[in-house]
Amino acid sequence: MCLGIPGQIVEITDTNHQLAIVNIAGVKRQVNIACIVDEQHPPEACIGDWVLVHVGFAMNRINEQEAAETLQLLEELATAQAAVNT
């Protein structure tokens, strides 16, 4: 099963290699943003974008509400899993 985790791009670290820092629920990770940039949306325009991150790549841009709903669902799954494990 593949799972994309929502995160927000907070910094572009390498424009040439299309690398950015994404904040995922308070954890900052470097990701490749090549899948979400083009001539109309260059790397510099990505700061503040919400994206789905999978194995180090920002796979798609999503809106803030979609990100919040997905993060909430992931928290509920974690809580349910913790209850099952106790």
Biotite code that builds the C-alpha atoms (Angstrom):
import biotite.structure as struc

atoms = struc.array([
    struc.Atom([0.000, 0.000, 0.000], chain_id="A", res_id=1, res_name="MET", atom_name="CA", element="C"),
    struc.Atom([1.289, 3.429, -0.898], chain_id="A", res_id=2, res_name="CYS", atom_name="CA", element="C"),
    struc.Atom([0.596, 6.308, 1.423], chain_id="A", res_id=3, res_name="LEU", atom_name="CA", element="C"),
    struc.Atom([1.189, 9.979, 0.721], chain_id="A", res_id=4, res_name="GLY", atom_name="CA", element="C"),
    struc.Atom([1.575, 12.155, 3.783], chain_id="A", res_id=5, res_name="ILE", atom_name="CA", element="C"),
    struc.Atom([0.503, 15.816, 3.606], chain_id="A", res_id=6, res_name="PRO", atom_name="CA", element="C"),
    struc.Atom([3.144, 18.423, 4.262], chain_id="A", res_id=7, res_name="GLY", atom_name="CA", element="C"),
    struc.Atom([3.739, 22.094, 3.591], chain_id="A", res_id=8, res_name="GLN", atom_name="CA", element="C"),
    struc.Atom([6.743, 23.386, 1.651], chain_id="A", res_id=9, res_name="ILE", atom_name="CA", element="C"),
    struc.Atom([8.556, 25.874, 3.866], chain_id="A", res_id=10, res_name="VAL", atom_name="CA", element="C"),
    struc.Atom([11.838, 26.398, 2.016], chain_id="A", res_id=11, res_name="GLU", atom_name="CA", element="C"),
    struc.Atom([13.454, 25.793, -1.371], chain_id="A", res_id=12, res_name="ILE", atom_name="CA", element="C"),
    struc.Atom([16.963, 24.477, -0.703], chain_id="A", res_id=13, res_name="THR", atom_name="CA", element="C"),
    struc.Atom([18.245, 23.758, -4.221], chain_id="A", res_id=14, res_name="ASP", atom_name="CA", element="C"),
    struc.Atom([16.486, 25.203, -7.257], chain_id="A", res_id=15, res_name="THR", atom_name="CA", element="C"),
    struc.Atom([18.694, 23.373, -9.772], chain_id="A", res_id=16, res_name="ASN", atom_name="CA", element="C"),
    struc.Atom([17.999, 19.961, -8.227], chain_id="A", res_id=17, res_name="HIS", atom_name="CA", element="C"),
    struc.Atom([14.414, 20.908, -7.289], chain_id="A", res_id=18, res_name="GLN", atom_name="CA", element="C"),
    struc.Atom([14.795, 20.201, -3.574], chain_id="A", res_id=19, res_name="LEU", atom_name="CA", element="C"),
    struc.Atom([12.693, 21.714, -0.828], chain_id="A", res_id=20, res_name="ALA", atom_name="CA", element="C"),
    struc.Atom([12.075, 21.408, 2.896], chain_id="A", res_id=21, res_name="ILE", atom_name="CA", element="C"),
    struc.Atom([8.588, 20.166, 3.787], chain_id="A", res_id=22, res_name="VAL", atom_name="CA", element="C"),
    struc.Atom([7.054, 20.423, 7.241], chain_id="A", res_id=23, res_name="ASN", atom_name="CA", element="C"),
    struc.Atom([5.125, 17.252, 7.972], chain_id="A", res_id=24, res_name="ILE", atom_name="CA", element="C"),
    struc.Atom([3.274, 17.563, 11.280], chain_id="A", res_id=25, res_name="ALA", atom_name="CA", element="C"),
    struc.Atom([6.219, 19.412, 12.816], chain_id="A", res_id=26, res_name="GLY", atom_name="CA", element="C"),
    struc.Atom([8.940, 17.253, 11.278], chain_id="A", res_id=27, res_name="VAL", atom_name="CA", element="C"),
    struc.Atom([10.976, 18.884, 8.511], chain_id="A", res_id=28, res_name="LYS", atom_name="CA", element="C"),
    struc.Atom([12.298, 16.752, 5.669], chain_id="A", res_id=29, res_name="ARG", atom_name="CA", element="C"),
    struc.Atom([14.045, 17.475, 2.404], chain_id="A", res_id=30, res_name="GLN", atom_name="CA", element="C"),
    struc.Atom([12.011, 16.282, -0.576], chain_id="A", res_id=31, res_name="VAL", atom_name="CA", element="C"),
    struc.Atom([12.286, 16.418, -4.329], chain_id="A", res_id=32, res_name="ASN", atom_name="CA", element="C"),
    struc.Atom([9.644, 18.671, -5.907], chain_id="A", res_id=33, res_name="ILE", atom_name="CA", element="C"),
    struc.Atom([10.279, 17.781, -9.568], chain_id="A", res_id=34, res_name="ALA", atom_name="CA", element="C"),
    struc.Atom([6.788, 16.244, -9.904], chain_id="A", res_id=35, res_name="CYS", atom_name="CA", element="C"),
    struc.Atom([4.986, 19.457, -8.932], chain_id="A", res_id=36, res_name="ILE", atom_name="CA", element="C"),
    struc.Atom([6.958, 22.159, -10.751], chain_id="A", res_id=37, res_name="VAL", atom_name="CA", element="C"),
    struc.Atom([6.646, 23.378, -14.307], chain_id="A", res_id=38, res_name="ASP", atom_name="CA", element="C"),
    struc.Atom([7.005, 26.633, -16.230], chain_id="A", res_id=39, res_name="GLU", atom_name="CA", element="C"),
    struc.Atom([3.774, 28.020, -14.754], chain_id="A", res_id=40, res_name="GLN", atom_name="CA", element="C"),
    struc.Atom([4.688, 26.959, -11.195], chain_id="A", res_id=41, res_name="HIS", atom_name="CA", element="C"),
    struc.Atom([8.492, 27.148, -10.739], chain_id="A", res_id=42, res_name="PRO", atom_name="CA", element="C"),
    struc.Atom([10.237, 26.040, -7.521], chain_id="A", res_id=43, res_name="PRO", atom_name="CA", element="C"),
    struc.Atom([10.207, 29.559, -6.079], chain_id="A", res_id=44, res_name="GLU", atom_name="CA", element="C"),
    struc.Atom([6.397, 29.583, -6.275], chain_id="A", res_id=45, res_name="ALA", atom_name="CA", element="C"),
    struc.Atom([6.094, 26.382, -4.243], chain_id="A", res_id=46, res_name="CYS", atom_name="CA", element="C"),
    struc.Atom([6.749, 27.892, -0.811], chain_id="A", res_id=47, res_name="ILE", atom_name="CA", element="C"),
    struc.Atom([3.540, 27.522, 1.180], chain_id="A", res_id=48, res_name="GLY", atom_name="CA", element="C"),
    struc.Atom([2.136, 24.794, -1.086], chain_id="A", res_id=49, res_name="ASP", atom_name="CA", element="C"),
    struc.Atom([0.586, 21.762, 0.564], chain_id="A", res_id=50, res_name="TRP", atom_name="CA", element="C"),
    struc.Atom([1.777, 18.540, -1.054], chain_id="A", res_id=51, res_name="VAL", atom_name="CA", element="C"),
    struc.Atom([1.474, 14.789, -0.706], chain_id="A", res_id=52, res_name="LEU", atom_name="CA", element="C"),
    struc.Atom([4.896, 13.309, 0.098], chain_id="A", res_id=53, res_name="VAL", atom_name="CA", element="C"),
    struc.Atom([5.794, 9.724, -0.739], chain_id="A", res_id=54, res_name="HIS", atom_name="CA", element="C"),
    struc.Atom([9.300, 8.239, -0.446], chain_id="A", res_id=55, res_name="VAL", atom_name="CA", element="C"),
    struc.Atom([11.029, 11.592, -0.590], chain_id="A", res_id=56, res_name="GLY", atom_name="CA", element="C"),
    struc.Atom([9.036, 13.073, -3.453], chain_id="A", res_id=57, res_name="PHE", atom_name="CA", element="C"),
    struc.Atom([6.262, 15.653, -3.418], chain_id="A", res_id=58, res_name="ALA", atom_name="CA", element="C"),
    struc.Atom([3.848, 13.773, -5.672], chain_id="A", res_id=59, res_name="MET", atom_name="CA", element="C"),
    struc.Atom([0.992, 16.254, -5.974], chain_id="A", res_id=60, res_name="ASN", atom_name="CA", element="C"),
    struc.Atom([-0.202, 19.633, -4.713], chain_id="A", res_id=61, res_name="ARG", atom_name="CA", element="C"),
    struc.Atom([-3.325, 19.575, -2.535], chain_id="A", res_id=62, res_name="ILE", atom_name="CA", element="C"),
    struc.Atom([-5.324, 22.310, -0.857], chain_id="A", res_id=63, res_name="ASN", atom_name="CA", element="C"),
    struc.Atom([-4.975, 23.153, 2.843], chain_id="A", res_id=64, res_name="GLU", atom_name="CA", element="C"),
    struc.Atom([-8.379, 21.697, 3.784], chain_id="A", res_id=65, res_name="GLN", atom_name="CA", element="C"),
    struc.Atom([-7.587, 18.405, 2.099], chain_id="A", res_id=66, res_name="GLU", atom_name="CA", element="C"),
    struc.Atom([-4.257, 18.300, 3.948], chain_id="A", res_id=67, res_name="ALA", atom_name="CA", element="C"),
    struc.Atom([-5.916, 19.015, 7.314], chain_id="A", res_id=68, res_name="ALA", atom_name="CA", element="C"),
    struc.Atom([-8.547, 16.321, 6.773], chain_id="A", res_id=69, res_name="GLU", atom_name="CA", element="C"),
    struc.Atom([-5.931, 13.750, 5.784], chain_id="A", res_id=70, res_name="THR", atom_name="CA", element="C"),
    struc.Atom([-3.701, 14.587, 8.762], chain_id="A", res_id=71, res_name="LEU", atom_name="CA", element="C"),
    struc.Atom([-6.725, 14.275, 11.081], chain_id="A", res_id=72, res_name="GLN", atom_name="CA", element="C"),
    struc.Atom([-7.557, 10.849, 9.634], chain_id="A", res_id=73, res_name="LEU", atom_name="CA", element="C"),
    struc.Atom([-3.958, 9.714, 10.092], chain_id="A", res_id=74, res_name="LEU", atom_name="CA", element="C"),
    struc.Atom([-4.052, 10.832, 13.744], chain_id="A", res_id=75, res_name="GLU", atom_name="CA", element="C"),
    struc.Atom([-7.295, 8.904, 14.276], chain_id="A", res_id=76, res_name="GLU", atom_name="CA", element="C"),
    struc.Atom([-5.742, 5.793, 12.724], chain_id="A", res_id=77, res_name="LEU", atom_name="CA", element="C"),
    struc.Atom([-2.717, 6.112, 15.007], chain_id="A", res_id=78, res_name="ALA", atom_name="CA", element="C"),
    struc.Atom([-4.962, 6.472, 18.058], chain_id="A", res_id=79, res_name="THR", atom_name="CA", element="C"),
    struc.Atom([-7.050, 3.446, 17.056], chain_id="A", res_id=80, res_name="ALA", atom_name="CA", element="C"),
    struc.Atom([-3.925, 1.383, 16.418], chain_id="A", res_id=81, res_name="GLN", atom_name="CA", element="C"),
    struc.Atom([-2.500, 2.355, 19.822], chain_id="A", res_id=82, res_name="ALA", atom_name="CA", element="C"),
    struc.Atom([-5.762, 1.276, 21.490], chain_id="A", res_id=83, res_name="ALA", atom_name="CA", element="C"),
    struc.Atom([-5.635, -2.093, 19.727], chain_id="A", res_id=84, res_name="VAL", atom_name="CA", element="C"),
    struc.Atom([-2.026, -2.625, 20.804], chain_id="A", res_id=85, res_name="ASN", atom_name="CA", element="C"),
    struc.Atom([-2.742, -1.997, 24.527], chain_id="A", res_id=86, res_name="THR", atom_name="CA", element="C"),
])
